[in-house]
């Protein structure tokens, strides 16, 4: 699996897990929502270990940009709120930063 689908899958898992907790705490969802929510958070952590990177911190940093963009997709598709231009500009900047981290040339170790 290439980097982009891994990051998107990890983001969806993390957002789904966090949303389950949000829904229980803020939207009065039933407490059993925490079970699939914690399973999603476990899947998120596992998926990040599959990212080909020489350092966890670099993998996590690049993931942050993808997480921001996928979160705005969640905002639109799940929560029904249209991201505004500032959301989209921020996501574009974050993805540009993630691309620099992922694809930037590295000195040979």
Secondary structure as GFF3:
##gff-version 3
##sequence-region A 1 109
A	DSSP	alpha_helix	3	26	.	.	.	ID=ss1
A	DSSP	alpha_helix	33	49	.	.	.	ID=ss2
A	DSSP	alpha_helix	56	77	.	.	.	ID=ss3
A	DSSP	alpha_helix	85	103	.	.	.	ID=ss4
###
